[in-house]
Amino acid sequence: MAKAKVSVTVDRSLLRQCDRVARGAKRSEVFGQALEGGLRNVRQRSLEEAVERYYASQSQAERTEDSEWAGLAPRVLGETWT
């Protein structure tokens, strides 16, 4: 993956924490891993919020149908997987 050089300003205590967890790794590697983890968390939260919005927007009839389908799945899978 192509990399770009950037300059960031961080709190000194955060930088000390970075150096403590680096264990021989370069700061840029630690920051890159932390940024990847943070972005992954943002995407996960966004997905969870979208799912919540979807289910919150369902009508009572849609919730009932969803519940019926959810109840049917274990029976069908039990019949086909045994």
JOQUI-V605714 format. One record per residue. N is the residue number from 1. PHI is phi in degrees with one decimal (none if undefined). OMEGA is omega in whole degrees, 0 to 359 (none if undefined). NEAR is the number of other C-alpha atoms within 12 Angstrom. Layout:
N|PHI|OMEGA|NEAR / N|PHI|OMEGA|NEAR
This chain:
1|none|179|3 / 2|-69.2|182|4 / 3|-115.4|177|8 / 4|-120.8|178|8 / 5|-88.2|179|8 / 6|-132.2|176|9 / 7|-120.2|179|8 / 8|-130.1|176|11 / 9|-111.3|181|9 / 10|-129.8|177|12 / 11|-61.5|182|10 / 12|-59.5|180|11 / 13|-65.2|176|11 / 14|-65.2|178|16 / 15|-65.1|177|18 / 16|-63.6|177|14 / 17|-62.0|178|17 / 18|-59.6|181|24 / 19|-64.8|180|19 / 20|-67.7|183|15 / 21|-85.5|185|18 / 22|-61.4|180|19 / 23|47.1|177|12 / 24|90.5|178|12 / 25|-76.2|177|15 / 26|-75.3|178|15 / 27|-55.5|182|21 / 28|-62.2|177|21 / 29|-66.7|180|18 / 30|-64.6|179|23 / 31|-63.8|179|24 / 32|-61.9|179|20 / 33|-65.1|180|18 / 34|-64.4|179|19 / 35|-66.0|177|14 / 36|-59.7|179|14 / 37|-63.2|179|14 / 38|-63.7|179|14 / 39|-66.2|177|14 / 40|-62.6|178|14 / 41|-63.7|179|14 / 42|-63.4|179|14 / 43|-63.2|179|14 / 44|-63.0|178|14 / 45|-61.3|180|14 / 46|-62.3|178|14 / 47|-63.9|180|14 / 48|-62.4|179|14 / 49|-65.7|178|14 / 50|-64.9|178|14 / 51|-64.8|178|14 / 52|-60.0|179|13 / 53|-62.1|180|12 / 54|-60.6|183|14 / 55|-68.0|178|17 / 56|-67.5|183|13 / 57|-85.2|182|13 / 58|-70.5|174|16 / 59|-76.0|178|12 / 60|-60.6|179|12 / 61|-62.5|179|11 / 62|-67.1|178|15 / 63|-64.9|178|16 / 64|-63.5|179|14 / 65|-62.4|179|14 / 66|-60.0|179|16 / 67|-64.0|178|15 / 68|-64.5|177|14 / 69|-63.1|180|14 / 70|-63.4|178|14 / 71|-73.2|181|14 / 72|-75.1|186|14 / 73|-55.6|181|15 / 74|-61.6|179|14 / 75|-66.5|181|14 / 76|-66.5|179|13 / 77|-64.6|178|12 / 78|-61.6|180|11 / 79|-73.1|184|10 / 80|-87.5|184|9 / 81|-100.5|181|9 / 82|-103.0|none|8
